[in-house]
């Protein structure tokens, strides 16, 4: 693969310089008994190598700042990732605490509801006892008004017998 790329680069360079130089692959160089290249071919070969080296240096010079930026950004991202992981762990701990508090509050409200239900049951039982005592002491007639209260209200909102 690299050999093909080098041949392509060399061919492109030769074509751009209008040089009449034929690329000789290592296989064909060994298979033929050709004479040694002339000084002109040596000069052209050295020019080609220098030009390819310059192209490589140019590409390298363009890419180095980008590579430096990528590496520095990578380090910054790693630092930010560590910070996010720490904050996530903190948030998870707080979330567990808030969940415990919510569960505790829910239990307290349930207990409050149970107390309210218990108080209503006691109130009904006391009303039954009160009605029973009233009937036993009184004339035995149930004198509830439309709201279920005993007796009738006077002007102050107090119920009387």
Phi and psi in radians as a Rosetta constraint file:
Dihedral C 1 N 2 CA 2 C 2 CIRCULARHARMONIC -1.145 0.35
Dihedral N 2 CA 2 C 2 N 3 CIRCULARHARMONIC -0.636 0.35
Dihedral C 2 N 3 CA 3 C 3 CIRCULARHARMONIC -1.093 0.35
Dihedral N 3 CA 3 C 3 N 4 CIRCULARHARMONIC -0.705 0.35
Dihedral C 3 N 4 CA 4 C 4 CIRCULARHARMONIC -1.144 0.35
Dihedral N 4 CA 4 C 4 N 5 CIRCULARHARMONIC -0.685 0.35
Dihedral C 4 N 5 CA 5 C 5 CIRCULARHARMONIC -1.152 0.35
Dihedral N 5 CA 5 C 5 N 6 CIRCULARHARMONIC -0.767 0.35
Dihedral C 5 N 6 CA 6 C 6 CIRCULARHARMONIC -1.080 0.35
Dihedral N 6 CA 6 C 6 N 7 CIRCULARHARMONIC -0.771 0.35
Dihedral C 6 N 7 CA 7 C 7 CIRCULARHARMONIC -1.071 0.35
Dihedral N 7 CA 7 C 7 N 8 CIRCULARHARMONIC -0.699 0.35
Dihedral C 7 N 8 CA 8 C 8 CIRCULARHARMONIC -1.140 0.35
Dihedral N 8 CA 8 C 8 N 9 CIRCULARHARMONIC -0.784 0.35
Dihedral C 8 N 9 CA 9 C 9 CIRCULARHARMONIC -1.096 0.35
Dihedral N 9 CA 9 C 9 N 10 CIRCULARHARMONIC -0.745 0.35
Dihedral C 9 N 10 CA 10 C 10 CIRCULARHARMONIC -1.124 0.35
Dihedral N 10 CA 10 C 10 N 11 CIRCULARHARMONIC -0.781 0.35
Dihedral C 10 N 11 CA 11 C 11 CIRCULARHARMONIC -1.082 0.35
Dihedral N 11 CA 11 C 11 N 12 CIRCULARHARMONIC -0.709 0.35
Dihedral C 11 N 12 CA 12 C 12 CIRCULARHARMONIC -1.144 0.35
Dihedral N 12 CA 12 C 12 N 13 CIRCULARHARMONIC -0.730 0.35
Dihedral C 12 N 13 CA 13 C 13 CIRCULARHARMONIC -1.118 0.35
Dihedral N 13 CA 13 C 13 N 14 CIRCULARHARMONIC -0.777 0.35
Dihedral C 13 N 14 CA 14 C 14 CIRCULARHARMONIC -1.097 0.35
Dihedral N 14 CA 14 C 14 N 15 CIRCULARHARMONIC -0.734 0.35
Dihedral C 14 N 15 CA 15 C 15 CIRCULARHARMONIC -1.132 0.35
Dihedral N 15 CA 15 C 15 N 16 CIRCULARHARMONIC -0.668 0.35
Dihedral C 15 N 16 CA 16 C 16 CIRCULARHARMONIC -1.232 0.35
Dihedral N 16 CA 16 C 16 N 17 CIRCULARHARMONIC -0.479 0.35
Dihedral C 16 N 17 CA 17 C 17 CIRCULARHARMONIC -1.658 0.35
Dihedral N 17 CA 17 C 17 N 18 CIRCULARHARMONIC 0.039 0.35
Dihedral C 17 N 18 CA 18 C 18 CIRCULARHARMONIC 0.908 0.35
Dihedral N 18 CA 18 C 18 N 19 CIRCULARHARMONIC 0.708 0.35
Dihedral C 18 N 19 CA 19 C 19 CIRCULARHARMONIC -1.561 0.35
Dihedral N 19 CA 19 C 19 N 20 CIRCULARHARMONIC 2.541 0.35
Dihedral C 19 N 20 CA 20 C 20 CIRCULARHARMONIC -1.856 0.35
Dihedral N 20 CA 20 C 20 N 21 CIRCULARHARMONIC 1.388 0.35
Dihedral C 20 N 21 CA 21 C 21 CIRCULARHARMONIC -2.299 0.35
Dihedral N 21 CA 21 C 21 N 22 CIRCULARHARMONIC 2.209 0.35
Dihedral C 21 N 22 CA 22 C 22 CIRCULARHARMONIC -1.715 0.35
Dihedral N 22 CA 22 C 22 N 23 CIRCULARHARMONIC 2.278 0.35
Dihedral C 22 N 23 CA 23 C 23 CIRCULARHARMONIC -1.263 0.35
Dihedral N 23 CA 23 C 23 N 24 CIRCULARHARMONIC 2.263 0.35
Dihedral C 23 N 24 CA 24 C 24 CIRCULARHARMONIC -1.939 0.35
Dihedral N 24 CA 24 C 24 N 25 CIRCULARHARMONIC 2.075 0.35
Dihedral C 24 N 25 CA 25 C 25 CIRCULARHARMONIC -1.287 0.35
Dihedral N 25 CA 25 C 25 N 26 CIRCULARHARMONIC 2.760 0.35
Dihedral C 25 N 26 CA 26 C 26 CIRCULARHARMONIC -1.036 0.35
Dihedral N 26 CA 26 C 26 N 27 CIRCULARHARMONIC -0.564 0.35
Dihedral C 26 N 27 CA 27 C 27 CIRCULARHARMONIC -1.190 0.35
Dihedral N 27 CA 27 C 27 N 28 CIRCULARHARMONIC -0.843 0.35
Dihedral C 27 N 28 CA 28 C 28 CIRCULARHARMONIC -1.226 0.35
Dihedral N 28 CA 28 C 28 N 29 CIRCULARHARMONIC -0.465 0.35
Dihedral C 28 N 29 CA 29 C 29 CIRCULARHARMONIC -1.188 0.35
Dihedral N 29 CA 29 C 29 N 30 CIRCULARHARMONIC -0.640 0.35
Dihedral C 29 N 30 CA 30 C 30 CIRCULARHARMONIC -1.396 0.35
Dihedral N 30 CA 30 C 30 N 31 CIRCULARHARMONIC -0.473 0.35
Dihedral C 30 N 31 CA 31 C 31 CIRCULARHARMONIC -1.409 0.35
Dihedral N 31 CA 31 C 31 N 32 CIRCULARHARMONIC -0.333 0.35
Dihedral C 31 N 32 CA 32 C 32 CIRCULARHARMONIC -1.898 0.35
Dihedral N 32 CA 32 C 32 N 33 CIRCULARHARMONIC 2.663 0.35
Dihedral C 32 N 33 CA 33 C 33 CIRCULARHARMONIC -1.792 0.35
Dihedral N 33 CA 33 C 33 N 34 CIRCULARHARMONIC 1.117 0.35
Dihedral C 33 N 34 CA 34 C 34 CIRCULARHARMONIC -1.456 0.35
Dihedral N 34 CA 34 C 34 N 35 CIRCULARHARMONIC 2.855 0.35
Dihedral C 34 N 35 CA 35 C 35 CIRCULARHARMONIC -1.344 0.35
Dihedral N 35 CA 35 C 35 N 36 CIRCULARHARMONIC 2.912 0.35
Dihedral C 35 N 36 CA 36 C 36 CIRCULARHARMONIC -1.166 0.35
Dihedral N 36 CA 36 C 36 N 37 CIRCULARHARMONIC 2.546 0.35
Dihedral C 36 N 37 CA 37 C 37 CIRCULARHARMONIC -1.128 0.35
Dihedral N 37 CA 37 C 37 N 38 CIRCULARHARMONIC 2.641 0.35
Dihedral C 37 N 38 CA 38 C 38 CIRCULARHARMONIC -1.349 0.35
Dihedral N 38 CA 38 C 38 N 39 CIRCULARHARMONIC 3.032 0.35
Dihedral C 38 N 39 CA 39 C 39 CIRCULARHARMONIC -1.147 0.35
Dihedral N 39 CA 39 C 39 N 40 CIRCULARHARMONIC -0.544 0.35
Dihedral C 39 N 40 CA 40 C 40 CIRCULARHARMONIC -1.135 0.35
Dihedral N 40 CA 40 C 40 N 41 CIRCULARHARMONIC -0.759 0.35
Dihedral C 40 N 41 CA 41 C 41 CIRCULARHARMONIC -1.151 0.35
Dihedral N 41 CA 41 C 41 N 42 CIRCULARHARMONIC -0.651 0.35
Dihedral C 41 N 42 CA 42 C 42 CIRCULARHARMONIC -1.120 0.35
Dihedral N 42 CA 42 C 42 N 43 CIRCULARHARMONIC -0.728 0.35
Dihedral C 42 N 43 CA 43 C 43 CIRCULARHARMONIC -1.117 0.35
Dihedral N 43 CA 43 C 43 N 44 CIRCULARHARMONIC -0.803 0.35
Dihedral C 43 N 44 CA 44 C 44 CIRCULARHARMONIC -1.107 0.35
Dihedral N 44 CA 44 C 44 N 45 CIRCULARHARMONIC -0.690 0.35
Dihedral C 44 N 45 CA 45 C 45 CIRCULARHARMONIC -1.113 0.35
Dihedral N 45 CA 45 C 45 N 46 CIRCULARHARMONIC -0.762 0.35
Dihedral C 45 N 46 CA 46 C 46 CIRCULARHARMONIC -1.164 0.35
Dihedral N 46 CA 46 C 46 N 47 CIRCULARHARMONIC -0.648 0.35
Dihedral C 46 N 47 CA 47 C 47 CIRCULARHARMONIC -1.099 0.35
Dihedral N 47 CA 47 C 47 N 48 CIRCULARHARMONIC -0.737 0.35
Dihedral C 47 N 48 CA 48 C 48 CIRCULARHARMONIC -1.091 0.35
Dihedral N 48 CA 48 C 48 N 49 CIRCULARHARMONIC -0.776 0.35
Dihedral C 48 N 49 CA 49 C 49 CIRCULARHARMONIC -1.110 0.35
Dihedral N 49 CA 49 C 49 N 50 CIRCULARHARMONIC -0.724 0.35
Dihedral C 49 N 50 CA 50 C 50 CIRCULARHARMONIC -1.123 0.35
Dihedral N 50 CA 50 C 50 N 51 CIRCULARHARMONIC -0.712 0.35
Dihedral C 50 N 51 CA 51 C 51 CIRCULARHARMONIC -1.150 0.35
Dihedral N 51 CA 51 C 51 N 52 CIRCULARHARMONIC -0.757 0.35
Dihedral C 51 N 52 CA 52 C 52 CIRCULARHARMONIC -1.141 0.35
Dihedral N 52 CA 52 C 52 N 53 CIRCULARHARMONIC -0.643 0.35
Dihedral C 52 N 53 CA 53 C 53 CIRCULARHARMONIC -1.118 0.35
Dihedral N 53 CA 53 C 53 N 54 CIRCULARHARMONIC -0.696 0.35
Dihedral C 53 N 54 CA 54 C 54 CIRCULARHARMONIC -1.143 0.35
Dihedral N 54 CA 54 C 54 N 55 CIRCULARHARMONIC -0.701 0.35
Dihedral C 54 N 55 CA 55 C 55 CIRCULARHARMONIC -1.100 0.35
Dihedral N 55 CA 55 C 55 N 56 CIRCULARHARMONIC -0.757 0.35
Dihedral C 55 N 56 CA 56 C 56 CIRCULARHARMONIC -1.095 0.35
Dihedral N 56 CA 56 C 56 N 57 CIRCULARHARMONIC -0.718 0.35
Dihedral C 56 N 57 CA 57 C 57 CIRCULARHARMONIC -1.145 0.35
Dihedral N 57 CA 57 C 57 N 58 CIRCULARHARMONIC -0.672 0.35
Dihedral C 57 N 58 CA 58 C 58 CIRCULARHARMONIC -1.112 0.35
Dihedral N 58 CA 58 C 58 N 59 CIRCULARHARMONIC -0.806 0.35
Dihedral C 58 N 59 CA 59 C 59 CIRCULARHARMONIC -1.114 0.35
Dihedral N 59 CA 59 C 59 N 60 CIRCULARHARMONIC -0.708 0.35
Dihedral C 59 N 60 CA 60 C 60 CIRCULARHARMONIC -1.112 0.35
Dihedral N 60 CA 60 C 60 N 61 CIRCULARHARMONIC -0.755 0.35
Dihedral C 60 N 61 CA 61 C 61 CIRCULARHARMONIC -1.115 0.35
Dihedral N 61 CA 61 C 61 N 62 CIRCULARHARMONIC -0.624 0.35
Dihedral C 61 N 62 CA 62 C 62 CIRCULARHARMONIC -1.246 0.35
Dihedral N 62 CA 62 C 62 N 63 CIRCULARHARMONIC -0.583 0.35
Dihedral C 62 N 63 CA 63 C 63 CIRCULARHARMONIC -1.501 0.35
Dihedral N 63 CA 63 C 63 N 64 CIRCULARHARMONIC -0.428 0.35
Dihedral C 63 N 64 CA 64 C 64 CIRCULARHARMONIC -1.017 0.35
Dihedral N 64 CA 64 C 64 N 65 CIRCULARHARMONIC -0.830 0.35
Dihedral C 64 N 65 CA 65 C 65 CIRCULARHARMONIC -1.074 0.35
Dihedral N 65 CA 65 C 65 N 66 CIRCULARHARMONIC -0.644 0.35
Dihedral C 65 N 66 CA 66 C 66 CIRCULARHARMONIC -1.147 0.35
Dihedral N 66 CA 66 C 66 N 67 CIRCULARHARMONIC -0.734 0.35
Dihedral C 66 N 67 CA 67 C 67 CIRCULARHARMONIC -1.124 0.35
Dihedral N 67 CA 67 C 67 N 68 CIRCULARHARMONIC -0.715 0.35
Dihedral C 67 N 68 CA 68 C 68 CIRCULARHARMONIC -1.075 0.35
Dihedral N 68 CA 68 C 68 N 69 CIRCULARHARMONIC -0.762 0.35
Dihedral C 68 N 69 CA 69 C 69 CIRCULARHARMONIC -1.107 0.35
Dihedral N 69 CA 69 C 69 N 70 CIRCULARHARMONIC -0.737 0.35
Dihedral C 69 N 70 CA 70 C 70 CIRCULARHARMONIC -1.084 0.35
Dihedral N 70 CA 70 C 70 N 71 CIRCULARHARMONIC -0.762 0.35
Dihedral C 70 N 71 CA 71 C 71 CIRCULARHARMONIC -1.161 0.35
Dihedral N 71 CA 71 C 71 N 72 CIRCULARHARMONIC -0.720 0.35
Dihedral C 71 N 72 CA 72 C 72 CIRCULARHARMONIC -1.169 0.35
Dihedral N 72 CA 72 C 72 N 73 CIRCULARHARMONIC -0.687 0.35
Dihedral C 72 N 73 CA 73 C 73 CIRCULARHARMONIC -1.140 0.35
Dihedral N 73 CA 73 C 73 N 74 CIRCULARHARMONIC -0.630 0.35
Dihedral C 73 N 74 CA 74 C 74 CIRCULARHARMONIC -1.078 0.35
Dihedral N 74 CA 74 C 74 N 75 CIRCULARHARMONIC -0.749 0.35
Dihedral C 74 N 75 CA 75 C 75 CIRCULARHARMONIC -1.133 0.35
Dihedral N 75 CA 75 C 75 N 76 CIRCULARHARMONIC -0.727 0.35
Dihedral C 75 N 76 CA 76 C 76 CIRCULARHARMONIC -1.130 0.35
Dihedral N 76 CA 76 C 76 N 77 CIRCULARHARMONIC -0.706 0.35
Dihedral C 76 N 77 CA 77 C 77 CIRCULARHARMONIC -1.143 0.35
Dihedral N 77 CA 77 C 77 N 78 CIRCULARHARMONIC -0.674 0.35
Dihedral C 77 N 78 CA 78 C 78 CIRCULARHARMONIC -1.102 0.35
Dihedral N 78 CA 78 C 78 N 79 CIRCULARHARMONIC -0.717 0.35
Dihedral C 78 N 79 CA 79 C 79 CIRCULARHARMONIC -1.117 0.35
Dihedral N 79 CA 79 C 79 N 80 CIRCULARHARMONIC -0.782 0.35
Dihedral C 79 N 80 CA 80 C 80 CIRCULARHARMONIC -1.126 0.35
Dihedral N 80 CA 80 C 80 N 81 CIRCULARHARMONIC -0.645 0.35
Dihedral C 80 N 81 CA 81 C 81 CIRCULARHARMONIC -1.116 0.35
Dihedral N 81 CA 81 C 81 N 82 CIRCULARHARMONIC -0.713 0.35
Dihedral C 81 N 82 CA 82 C 82 CIRCULARHARMONIC -1.114 0.35
Dihedral N 82 CA 82 C 82 N 83 CIRCULARHARMONIC -0.731 0.35
Dihedral C 82 N 83 CA 83 C 83 CIRCULARHARMONIC -1.081 0.35
Dihedral N 83 CA 83 C 83 N 84 CIRCULARHARMONIC -0.754 0.35
Dihedral C 83 N 84 CA 84 C 84 CIRCULARHARMONIC -1.116 0.35
Dihedral N 84 CA 84 C 84 N 85 CIRCULARHARMONIC -0.689 0.35
Dihedral C 84 N 85 CA 85 C 85 CIRCULARHARMONIC -1.099 0.35
Dihedral N 85 CA 85 C 85 N 86 CIRCULARHARMONIC -0.734 0.35
Dihedral C 85 N 86 CA 86 C 86 CIRCULARHARMONIC -1.108 0.35
Dihedral N 86 CA 86 C 86 N 87 CIRCULARHARMONIC -0.819 0.35
Dihedral C 86 N 87 CA 87 C 87 CIRCULARHARMONIC -1.115 0.35
Dihedral N 87 CA 87 C 87 N 88 CIRCULARHARMONIC -0.638 0.35
Dihedral C 87 N 88 CA 88 C 88 CIRCULARHARMONIC -1.131 0.35
Dihedral N 88 CA 88 C 88 N 89 CIRCULARHARMONIC -0.726 0.35
Dihedral C 88 N 89 CA 89 C 89 CIRCULARHARMONIC -1.106 0.35
Dihedral N 89 CA 89 C 89 N 90 CIRCULARHARMONIC -0.739 0.35
Dihedral C 89 N 90 CA 90 C 90 CIRCULARHARMONIC -1.058 0.35
Dihedral N 90 CA 90 C 90 N 91 CIRCULARHARMONIC -0.794 0.35
Dihedral C 90 N 91 CA 91 C 91 CIRCULARHARMONIC -1.108 0.35
Dihedral N 91 CA 91 C 91 N 92 CIRCULARHARMONIC -0.647 0.35
Dihedral C 91 N 92 CA 92 C 92 CIRCULARHARMONIC -1.131 0.35
Dihedral N 92 CA 92 C 92 N 93 CIRCULARHARMONIC -0.733 0.35
Dihedral C 92 N 93 CA 93 C 93 CIRCULARHARMONIC -1.083 0.35
Dihedral N 93 CA 93 C 93 N 94 CIRCULARHARMONIC -0.777 0.35
Dihedral C 93 N 94 CA 94 C 94 CIRCULARHARMONIC -1.097 0.35
Dihedral N 94 CA 94 C 94 N 95 CIRCULARHARMONIC -0.678 0.35
Dihedral C 94 N 95 CA 95 C 95 CIRCULARHARMONIC -1.092 0.35
Dihedral N 95 CA 95 C 95 N 96 CIRCULARHARMONIC -0.706 0.35
Dihedral C 95 N 96 CA 96 C 96 CIRCULARHARMONIC -1.111 0.35
Dihedral N 96 CA 96 C 96 N 97 CIRCULARHARMONIC -0.732 0.35
Dihedral C 96 N 97 CA 97 C 97 CIRCULARHARMONIC -1.106 0.35
Dihedral N 97 CA 97 C 97 N 98 CIRCULARHARMONIC -0.771 0.35
Dihedral C 97 N 98 CA 98 C 98 CIRCULARHARMONIC -1.113 0.35
Dihedral N 98 CA 98 C 98 N 99 CIRCULARHARMONIC -0.666 0.35
Dihedral C 98 N 99 CA 99 C 99 CIRCULARHARMONIC -1.118 0.35
Dihedral N 99 CA 99 C 99 N 100 CIRCULARHARMONIC -0.729 0.35
Dihedral C 99 N 100 CA 100 C 100 CIRCULARHARMONIC -1.081 0.35
Dihedral N 100 CA 100 C 100 N 101 CIRCULARHARMONIC -0.745 0.35
Dihedral C 100 N 101 CA 101 C 101 CIRCULARHARMONIC -1.111 0.35
Dihedral N 101 CA 101 C 101 N 102 CIRCULARHARMONIC -0.719 0.35
Dihedral C 101 N 102 CA 102 C 102 CIRCULARHARMONIC -1.136 0.35
Dihedral N 102 CA 102 C 102 N 103 CIRCULARHARMONIC -0.730 0.35
Dihedral C 102 N 103 CA 103 C 103 CIRCULARHARMONIC -1.105 0.35
Dihedral N 103 CA 103 C 103 N 104 CIRCULARHARMONIC -0.734 0.35
Dihedral C 103 N 104 CA 104 C 104 CIRCULARHARMONIC -1.092 0.35
Dihedral N 104 CA 104 C 104 N 105 CIRCULARHARMONIC -0.771 0.35
Dihedral C 104 N 105 CA 105 C 105 CIRCULARHARMONIC -1.108 0.35
Dihedral N 105 CA 105 C 105 N 106 CIRCULARHARMONIC -0.693 0.35
Dihedral C 105 N 106 CA 106 C 106 CIRCULARHARMONIC -1.082 0.35
Dihedral N 106 CA 106 C 106 N 107 CIRCULARHARMONIC -0.708 0.35
Dihedral C 106 N 107 CA 107 C 107 CIRCULARHARMONIC -1.126 0.35
Dihedral N 107 CA 107 C 107 N 108 CIRCULARHARMONIC -0.712 0.35
Dihedral C 107 N 108 CA 108 C 108 CIRCULARHARMONIC -1.105 0.35
Dihedral N 108 CA 108 C 108 N 109 CIRCULARHARMONIC -0.744 0.35
Dihedral C 108 N 109 CA 109 C 109 CIRCULARHARMONIC -1.114 0.35
Dihedral N 109 CA 109 C 109 N 110 CIRCULARHARMONIC -0.651 0.35
Dihedral C 109 N 110 CA 110 C 110 CIRCULARHARMONIC -1.127 0.35
Dihedral N 110 CA 110 C 110 N 111 CIRCULARHARMONIC -0.751 0.35
Dihedral C 110 N 111 CA 111 C 111 CIRCULARHARMONIC -1.087 0.35
Dihedral N 111 CA 111 C 111 N 112 CIRCULARHARMONIC -0.711 0.35
Dihedral C 111 N 112 CA 112 C 112 CIRCULARHARMONIC -1.082 0.35
Dihedral N 112 CA 112 C 112 N 113 CIRCULARHARMONIC -0.729 0.35
Dihedral C 112 N 113 CA 113 C 113 CIRCULARHARMONIC -1.100 0.35
Dihedral N 113 CA 113 C 113 N 114 CIRCULARHARMONIC -0.681 0.35
Dihedral C 113 N 114 CA 114 C 114 CIRCULARHARMONIC -1.132 0.35
Dihedral N 114 CA 114 C 114 N 115 CIRCULARHARMONIC -0.703 0.35
Dihedral C 114 N 115 CA 115 C 115 CIRCULARHARMONIC -1.132 0.35
Dihedral N 115 CA 115 C 115 N 116 CIRCULARHARMONIC -0.733 0.35
Dihedral C 115 N 116 CA 116 C 116 CIRCULARHARMONIC -1.101 0.35
Dihedral N 116 CA 116 C 116 N 117 CIRCULARHARMONIC -0.754 0.35
Dihedral C 116 N 117 CA 117 C 117 CIRCULARHARMONIC -1.094 0.35
Dihedral N 117 CA 117 C 117 N 118 CIRCULARHARMONIC -0.745 0.35
Dihedral C 117 N 118 CA 118 C 118 CIRCULARHARMONIC -1.086 0.35
Dihedral N 118 CA 118 C 118 N 119 CIRCULARHARMONIC -0.740 0.35
Dihedral C 118 N 119 CA 119 C 119 CIRCULARHARMONIC -1.128 0.35
Dihedral N 119 CA 119 C 119 N 120 CIRCULARHARMONIC -0.697 0.35
Dihedral C 119 N 120 CA 120 C 120 CIRCULARHARMONIC -1.130 0.35
Dihedral N 120 CA 120 C 120 N 121 CIRCULARHARMONIC -0.675 0.35
Dihedral C 120 N 121 CA 121 C 121 CIRCULARHARMONIC -1.138 0.35
Dihedral N 121 CA 121 C 121 N 122 CIRCULARHARMONIC -0.736 0.35
Dihedral C 121 N 122 CA 122 C 122 CIRCULARHARMONIC -1.107 0.35
Dihedral N 122 CA 122 C 122 N 123 CIRCULARHARMONIC -0.732 0.35
Dihedral C 122 N 123 CA 123 C 123 CIRCULARHARMONIC -1.054 0.35
Dihedral N 123 CA 123 C 123 N 124 CIRCULARHARMONIC -0.756 0.35
Dihedral C 123 N 124 CA 124 C 124 CIRCULARHARMONIC -1.125 0.35
Dihedral N 124 CA 124 C 124 N 125 CIRCULARHARMONIC -0.729 0.35
Dihedral C 124 N 125 CA 125 C 125 CIRCULARHARMONIC -1.097 0.35
Dihedral N 125 CA 125 C 125 N 126 CIRCULARHARMONIC -0.708 0.35
Dihedral C 125 N 126 CA 126 C 126 CIRCULARHARMONIC -1.155 0.35
Dihedral N 126 CA 126 C 126 N 127 CIRCULARHARMONIC -0.633 0.35
Dihedral C 126 N 127 CA 127 C 127 CIRCULARHARMONIC -1.132 0.35
Dihedral N 127 CA 127 C 127 N 128 CIRCULARHARMONIC -0.670 0.35
Dihedral C 127 N 128 CA 128 C 128 CIRCULARHARMONIC -1.146 0.35
Dihedral N 128 CA 128 C 128 N 129 CIRCULARHARMONIC -0.765 0.35
Dihedral C 128 N 129 CA 129 C 129 CIRCULARHARMONIC -1.106 0.35
Dihedral N 129 CA 129 C 129 N 130 CIRCULARHARMONIC -0.766 0.35
Dihedral C 129 N 130 CA 130 C 130 CIRCULARHARMONIC -1.058 0.35
Dihedral N 130 CA 130 C 130 N 131 CIRCULARHARMONIC -0.797 0.35
Dihedral C 130 N 131 CA 131 C 131 CIRCULARHARMONIC -1.124 0.35
Dihedral N 131 CA 131 C 131 N 132 CIRCULARHARMONIC -0.690 0.35
Dihedral C 131 N 132 CA 132 C 132 CIRCULARHARMONIC -1.119 0.35
Dihedral N 132 CA 132 C 132 N 133 CIRCULARHARMONIC -0.771 0.35
Dihedral C 132 N 133 CA 133 C 133 CIRCULARHARMONIC -1.129 0.35
Dihedral N 133 CA 133 C 133 N 134 CIRCULARHARMONIC -0.696 0.35
Dihedral C 133 N 134 CA 134 C 134 CIRCULARHARMONIC -1.103 0.35
Dihedral N 134 CA 134 C 134 N 135 CIRCULARHARMONIC -0.778 0.35
Dihedral C 134 N 135 CA 135 C 135 CIRCULARHARMONIC -1.154 0.35
Dihedral N 135 CA 135 C 135 N 136 CIRCULARHARMONIC -0.696 0.35
Dihedral C 135 N 136 CA 136 C 136 CIRCULARHARMONIC -1.189 0.35
Dihedral N 136 CA 136 C 136 N 137 CIRCULARHARMONIC -0.656 0.35
Dihedral C 136 N 137 CA 137 C 137 CIRCULARHARMONIC -1.461 0.35
Dihedral N 137 CA 137 C 137 N 138 CIRCULARHARMONIC -0.565 0.35
Dihedral C 137 N 138 CA 138 C 138 CIRCULARHARMONIC -1.606 0.35
Dihedral N 138 CA 138 C 138 N 139 CIRCULARHARMONIC -2.641 0.35
Dihedral C 138 N 139 CA 139 C 139 CIRCULARHARMONIC -1.561 0.35
Dihedral N 139 CA 139 C 139 N 140 CIRCULARHARMONIC 0.029 0.35
Dihedral C 139 N 140 CA 140 C 140 CIRCULARHARMONIC 1.476 0.35
Dihedral N 140 CA 140 C 140 N 141 CIRCULARHARMONIC 0.139 0.35
Dihedral C 140 N 141 CA 141 C 141 CIRCULARHARMONIC -1.762 0.35
Dihedral N 141 CA 141 C 141 N 142 CIRCULARHARMONIC 2.343 0.35
Dihedral C 141 N 142 CA 142 C 142 CIRCULARHARMONIC -1.451 0.35
Dihedral N 142 CA 142 C 142 N 143 CIRCULARHARMONIC 2.003 0.35
Dihedral C 142 N 143 CA 143 C 143 CIRCULARHARMONIC -1.955 0.35
Dihedral N 143 CA 143 C 143 N 144 CIRCULARHARMONIC 1.009 0.35
Dihedral C 143 N 144 CA 144 C 144 CIRCULARHARMONIC -1.485 0.35
Dihedral N 144 CA 144 C 144 N 145 CIRCULARHARMONIC 2.557 0.35
Dihedral C 144 N 145 CA 145 C 145 CIRCULARHARMONIC -1.548 0.35
Dihedral N 145 CA 145 C 145 N 146 CIRCULARHARMONIC -2.970 0.35
Dihedral C 145 N 146 CA 146 C 146 CIRCULARHARMONIC -1.133 0.35
Dihedral N 146 CA 146 C 146 N 147 CIRCULARHARMONIC -0.445 0.35
Dihedral C 146 N 147 CA 147 C 147 CIRCULARHARMONIC -1.566 0.35
Dihedral N 147 CA 147 C 147 N 148 CIRCULARHARMONIC -0.007 0.35
Dihedral C 147 N 148 CA 148 C 148 CIRCULARHARMONIC 1.542 0.35
Dihedral N 148 CA 148 C 148 N 149 CIRCULARHARMONIC 0.142 0.35
Dihedral C 148 N 149 CA 149 C 149 CIRCULARHARMONIC -1.516 0.35
Dihedral N 149 CA 149 C 149 N 150 CIRCULARHARMONIC 2.674 0.35
Dihedral C 149 N 150 CA 150 C 150 CIRCULARHARMONIC -1.418 0.35
Dihedral N 150 CA 150 C 150 N 151 CIRCULARHARMONIC 2.480 0.35
Dihedral C 150 N 151 CA 151 C 151 CIRCULARHARMONIC 1.264 0.35
Dihedral N 151 CA 151 C 151 N 152 CIRCULARHARMONIC -2.849 0.35
Dihedral C 151 N 152 CA 152 C 152 CIRCULARHARMONIC -2.237 0.35
Dihedral N 152 CA 152 C 152 N 153 CIRCULARHARMONIC 2.749 0.35
Dihedral C 152 N 153 CA 153 C 153 CIRCULARHARMONIC -1.484 0.35
Dihedral N 153 CA 153 C 153 N 154 CIRCULARHARMONIC 2.468 0.35
Dihedral C 153 N 154 CA 154 C 154 CIRCULARHARMONIC -1.607 0.35
Dihedral N 154 CA 154 C 154 N 155 CIRCULARHARMONIC -2.961 0.35
Dihedral C 154 N 155 CA 155 C 155 CIRCULARHARMONIC -1.167 0.35
Dihedral N 155 CA 155 C 155 N 156 CIRCULARHARMONIC -0.368 0.35
Dihedral C 155 N 156 CA 156 C 156 CIRCULARHARMONIC -1.527 0.35
Dihedral N 156 CA 156 C 156 N 157 CIRCULARHARMONIC -0.058 0.35
Dihedral C 156 N 157 CA 157 C 157 CIRCULARHARMONIC 1.521 0.35
Dihedral N 157 CA 157 C 157 N 158 CIRCULARHARMONIC 0.151 0.35
Dihedral C 157 N 158 CA 158 C 158 CIRCULARHARMONIC -1.659 0.35
Dihedral N 158 CA 158 C 158 N 159 CIRCULARHARMONIC 2.342 0.35
Dihedral C 158 N 159 CA 159 C 159 CIRCULARHARMONIC -1.496 0.35
Dihedral N 159 CA 159 C 159 N 160 CIRCULARHARMONIC 2.421 0.35
Dihedral C 159 N 160 CA 160 C 160 CIRCULARHARMONIC -2.157 0.35
Dihedral N 160 CA 160 C 160 N 161 CIRCULARHARMONIC 2.784 0.35
